[in-house]
Amino acid sequence: MSTGCIIGVDLGTTNVKATAYDRRGTILSRASRECPLESPAPGRAEQDADGIFSATLDVISRAARESGTEAEGVAFSSAMHSLLALDGRGEPLTPVITWADNRASDQARRLRRDAFDIYHRTGTPIHPMSPLAKLLWFREEDPETFRRARHWVSIKEYILHRLFGEFVVDHSVASATGLFNLKELRWDRGALELLGLPEEKLSRPVPATHALRGLKRETAAGLGLEPETPFVLGASDGTLANLGVGATEPGVAALTIGTSGAVRMMVPEPRTHPEGRTFCYALAPGRWVAGGPINNGGIALQWARDRMFPDLREPDRETYDLMEELASEVPPGSEGLVFLPYLTGERAPNWNPDVRAVLFGLTLEHGREHVIRAVMEGVACQLHAVARTLPEEPREYRATGGFARSQLWRQILSDVFGCEILYPESPESSCFGAALIGMQALGHLDSLEEARELVEVSHRQRPLPENLPVYRELSTRFARLYERLEPEF
């Protein structure tokens, strides 16, 4: 067996990561670099394309150099819904507009009212995050850029074009645009006609295993790679997270709780929700990923740390550990305190960018420990609300994400979901999922079923029977509060 490695690259919202794996899935090296998210105006969330490109080259070169072996290939994961306008020379006309950008809220409302059928063809919920809504915003609010743009791309397409001179997009990223027909695996004619957008301004759709070769020699030398090293397109971070935790069989769902969160499961054919509550994105032949994302995962706990309890500090201890210790002293249900965690609006299952967070039931007896636990419980209830909209009820959950390492949050999730939750040994599940696609593209794996065998489960969290009725009541109250308060937003 060759001693070479596969490098999985994850183009995230706030950082870029690269992880080198051997063919057994063992981590050989890691590298990461932050990419600031800028908000030049309310509702805007942008990034610098050239900065992300530089960060990508940096982490690939460091992961390759520190792996101690030759890189056989590089494969990509990327955040969904990013949009970037390029001129005829491939130069950016705009910053990278991320999924968190809400400038197209008015356009999304009109699309949802007047063109809802696009959702059922494309699988992308109609929301300001989608490039469909953003492109309509450009046509209406910035017609000069809309006219000048020769290409509209995601950040992954931009990076690959700079490296190889080709405009290609994998089916997974394409199917998160609101412009891609899920059943035909081609750009949706009706969506393009609605925008007045020629298909020539979009990249050529290709499978996740499609590889590009032929780096310039100076670029290859700077990366520590051979010029003919294959760069495999891979897929989006959400679909690859399922692959990276082994949630590839029917009935097995991936549960992510990082800065944001999501619940997703693979389905054998495109499946959409009658009311548009879930997404459905392509991954591989006969495999689509259905589910829903939430805006407010660990970022809600980060908000509590930074804005409510900035003085919570102890030498040589992580603030999150202190917060968990405090919250552990509070009984399940936070003694009646309920937190609706909509600090940045919300996506699934109600797709309302205007909804806002609520701390309900506050009394003189509540302290900061109650607030911390209520925040954690609120995020768990929101994820559970998403899970109830999946095409079928999962028989197994596999969780990942930075905040899923918290023992208290693990217990709360199991109690709210009412079942055992598995925690695979995949600290960077999207990077690992990208590497697995790379292995398949290079012939090291015959199928995605084989990939599951490389995923090891390191922890199982069972619910506590005495907590189940408490959290059933909390979930019901949580849903009722949202329903009654939604008209106020």
N, C-alpha and C positions, 0 to 999 in steps of 0.2 A: 504494500500500500504506500502510496506517495505520502511524503511528509509535508506537502503543501497545505496552504490554508485558504479559506474563503472569507472575505471581509464583507460583513453586513453593515451597511450605512443607513442610518435613520435621520432623515431631514425633518426634525421636529419643529414645533412652533417657537420654542425659546432656545433650543440648542441643537447642534449637529453631533451625532455620535457615530463612531465606527468601532466594531468589535471583530476581531479575527478569531475564527473557529477552525479546529481540525475537522476531519470528516466524521468524527464521532460526536461532534457538537461541543467539544471541550473548548472553553475560552482560553485563548493564547495571549491576547492583549486587548486593551481598550483605550480609546481616546475620545475626548469630548471637548466642545468649545461652545460657549454661549453666543447666541445671536439675538441682540436686543429687539424687543417688540416696541415700536414707537406708536404714540397716539397723538398726532399733530392737531387733532380736533376731536370733539366729543363723538364717540361712535366709530372712530377710525382705529384700525389696528394693522400696522404696516411694518415691513422689514426691507432692508437694503439687499438687493439681489447680489451685488458684487461682494458684499460682506459674507453672505451665505456661501457663495462660490469659493471664496478664499478659505472659509472655515472648513468646507468639505474637502478641499485639497489637503489642508493641514491635518485633519483627523485621519484621512486615508493614509497619508505618508507616515504618521506616527504609529498607527496600528500595524502597518506593513513592516515598518522598521523594528518595532518591539516584539513582533510575533516570533522572531527567530527562525523564520522559514520563508519560502517563496510563496507569494500570493498566486493562486491558480485562477482567481476571479474576484470580482467585486459585484455586489448586488445591492439594490436600493429599496428602501422603504421611505415613504414621505407622508407628511401630513396632507390631508385632503383639502380641497376647495380653494387652494391658493390661485391667484390670477395675476398675470403680468403682461403688459402690452409691450411689444417689440417693434422697432422700425424695420425697414428693409435690410439693414445691415446686421440685424439681430441685437441691436442696442436697446436697453430698456427705455421706454417712454414713461413708465410709472414705477413706483415702488412695488414690492410684492404685497398684494392685498390678501390678508390671511382670512381663515374661516371666522375669526373673531370680529371681523369688521362688519359693522351694522349700517353702513351708509345706505344700503339698498332696502331698508325696511319698508318704505312706501311701495317700491316696485314689487317686493315679495308679497305684500298684502293684495295688490291688484292681480298678480299672477295667480295667487291662491284662489281668488274670487273668479277670475275670468278664463284661466288656462290650466285648471287643476288636472286635466287629462295628461299633461306633460309628466306629472309625477308617476302615473301608472306606467308610462312608457319608459321612463328613465330610471326610476327607483330612487331619485334624489328628492327628499322632502323640500317643498317650496319654502324657502327661508332666506334671510339676508346673507347667510354663509355661502350660498351656492353661486358659482360663477354665472349661472343663468341670470339670476337677479342682479348681480354686479354688472354684467354686460348691458343689461337694460338700463341700469343707472348711467353707465358711460354714454349710451346712445342718447339719453334724455338730458343729462346734466353736464356732460363733457363731450359734446359731439365732435370737437376738433381732434381729441385723442382717439375717439372711436373711428374717425375717418382716416387718421394717419397710421394707425396700427396695421402692420402687415401680418403680424402673428399674435395670437393670444395663447399663452402657455402657463403651465404650472411651474413651480420652482424646480422640480426635477427635470422637466423638459428643457428649461433654460440651462441648467448645468450640463446636461448631456449634449445639448447643441453646441455649447462652448467647447466641449471636449472633442466632439466627433463631427460637428457640422451637419447633423441630421435632426429633423423635427419628428420625433416619434413619442408616443404616449402609450403606456400600458393600459389594458382594458379596465383595471381596477381604478386608477386615478381618473381615467376618462369617464367612468360610470359614476363618479362623484361630482360631476360638473352640472348635471341637469340638462345636458345636451346630447347624451349618448343613449341610444336605444339598447336596452338590456337584452332583448330577445334576438335582435339582429346583429349585435356587437358592431355597430357602426353609428356615425353621427346621426342624430335624429332630425329628419328633414323638417318636421313641423316646428321644432324648437328653433332651428336656424332661420326658418322663414319668419317666425315671430320677431326675431331680433334683426332681420335683414343682414345676416352675417354669412358671407360665402364660406363654404367648407374649406377652401384653400387657405383660410387664415387659421385653421386648426391643424394640429399635428396628426400624423398617420397612426391610427390605433394598431397595436401589436400585442401579442400574448405576453404574460409576465415573464416567460422564459426567454424572450427575445434578447439577443446579445449584440453589443456593438464592439468592434475591434478597430485598432489603428490609431492609438494615441500618438500625438506628435512626440518625437524622440526626447525633446527637452522637457516636455510635460511628464512623460513616463519616467525619465531620470529623476525629476524632482519628487515624484511619488514613490520612487523605489520599486517601480513595476516594469515589466517588459512591455514594449509598445503593443504587442498583440494580446495582452491580457484582456479577457472578455469582461465587459461591463454589462451585467444582466439588469434589465429594467426593473424587475421585481414588481411591487404593488404598493398599495397604500398602507399606512401604519395600522389602521384598524383591522383590515383583513389579514395582515401578516401577524398581528398579535394573536389571532386565533390559531394560526399555524404554529407560532412560536410556543404556545402553551399546550399544544396537542388537542385543541378543541376543533377537531376536524370530522368527527363522526356525527351522524344524526342524533339529535337530542342532547348534545354536549354544547354548553354555552361558555363563552369567555366573558369574564367580568373584570373590567379595568377600572382602577381607581388611582389615577395620577393627579396632575393638576386639574384636569377635567375627568370624565369617566365615560363608560359605555358598557352595554351588554349586547353581545353579538352571538349568532350561531350560524353554522353553515347549512344551506338548503340545496337540494339537487336541481332546482329550477328557480327562475325569478319569482319572488313573492313580494307583493306590496300590501299595504294595509288599506282597508276601505276608506279610512279617514285620513290617510297620509301620516300616520304616527311613527312609522319605522322607515329606515332606509333599506335598500337592497343593492349591493355592489358586486360586480364580477370579480372572480379571483382566477379560476382555471376552468377548463372544460368540465361541465357538469357540476361546478361548484360556485355558488354565490354566497354572500354573507349578508344576512338580514339582522337588523337590530336597531339600536338607538343610542345616540350620544347625549351626555349632559355637559353643560358648561361648567357646572359648579361641583367639582370633586374636592380634591385636596386644597384647591385655591380658597375654599371657604374656611378651612382651618388656618390657612396662611393669613387670611384677612383677620381672623380672631386674634392670632398671635401678634400681628403687626399693628393693628388699629385699636384693639380693645385691651390687650395685655402686654404692651411693649416693655413693661417693667418686670415681667416674669423671667428672671434670669438667676442662674446659679453657676458658680465656677465649675468648669469641666463637665457640664451637663448640657445636652441638647434641649432647646426650649420645647420641642415637640414631646420629648420624653417627660418633661415636667408637666406638660398639659395632659398627657395620657394618664399620668399618675394622679393628678387632681380629678380627672373625669372618672377614673376607676372607683373613686369614693362615693360616686352618685349612683343610686339604683337605676336599673333600666326604666326608661320612660322619663328620666330627668325630672321626676316629681312634678309632672304636668307641663313642663316647658317644652314648646314645640318650635322648631326652626324650619321655615321654608327657605331653602338655600339659594334663592335666585338673585345673587349679587350681580350677575352679569346677564340678566335675562335668562331664558332657558330654551333649550332645544327639545329633545324628546322628553315625554311623549306628546306634549301639547304645542310645541314649536311657537312659543310666544316670546319675541325679543323684548317686549315691553314689561313683562312681569318683573316684580322686585321682591327682595328678601323680606321676610317677616319673622320677628321673634314674638311668639304668641304665648300668653299665659304667665307673664313675668310677675313675680310677687316679691315682697320684702325678704322672704326666706331664701330666695334664689341667690347664689353667688356665682363667681366666675367659673367654678367647677361645673355648675349646671349648664352654663352657656356652652362650655367646651363640649360636654357630652351631647347636648341638644344639637349642636352643629354636626357632630359625627353621625348621630341618629338621623338627622334630616337628609344628609347625603345618601345614607343607606336606604331610606324610604324612597327617595327619588329614583335610585337605581332599581329598586324593587318595582316601582311603578312602570319603568321601562320594560322590565322583564315580563310583566303581565301582558304586554302588547306583542310579544314575539309570535311568529307563525305557529309555534307549538310550545307546550310547556317543557322546559328542559328537564332531563332526568339527572343531569350532572352539571355543576358549575366549576370552572377553573379560573382562579383569580390571579391578577398580576398588577403591577404598577407600584410606584414608590411608596404610596401611603398604604398599600396592602401589606406592608411589612409590620405595621402596628398590630400588636396582639389584641389590644382592645377593639380596634376597628374590625379585625378578623372575627372576633366574637360577636360584635354587633351585627355584622353582615350575615353570619350564619343564623343568628336569632331572628333577624328581620325576614330573611329569605325562608327560614324554617327548614333548612336542610344542611347537610354537610357540604363544605366548600373545599376544593383541593387547591393547593398552592404549588405549582410546578417550580422547579429550580431553573427559572429563566429570568434572570435579573433585567435583561434587555430583550423582551419578547419580540419586538418589531425588528430589531437587528438580527435576532436569531431566525425569525421567519424569513427575512430577506436572504440570509445565508442558506436556508433550506431550499428556497427557490433557486438560488445560485447552484447548489449541489445538484438539483434536478436538471437544470439547464446544461450542466457539464457532464451529465451522465453518471453521477455518483449515487443518485437516488432514482429508482425506476418510477416511483409514484409518491404522492403526498401521504399515502397510508404508511409508507416506510418512515416518513419523517416523524410520525407520532412515536415511533419506537425510540427516538433519540431524546424524547422529553421525559425527564424524571420528576416525579412528585416528591417534594421534600416535606410537605406538611399537610395535615388534614384537620379542619376545624369543624367540630360538631356543635349543633345548637344545644343550649341548656334548656331542658324541658320546662323549668319553672319560668323561663323568660318568654316562652312562645306566646301565651295569652296577652302579655303586656304589649308585645310588639305587633300582634294582630290588631289590637285596639288602636295603637299608635298609627299604624298604616292606614286604618280606616279614618281616623281623625285627620291625618295629614291630607288625605285625598279630599275630605269634606271641606277643610279649610281652604284648599286651593280653589275648589269649585265655587265657593261663596265669595272669595276675595278677588277672583280673576276680573270681574267687571270693573273693579276699582282701579285697575292699572291702565 
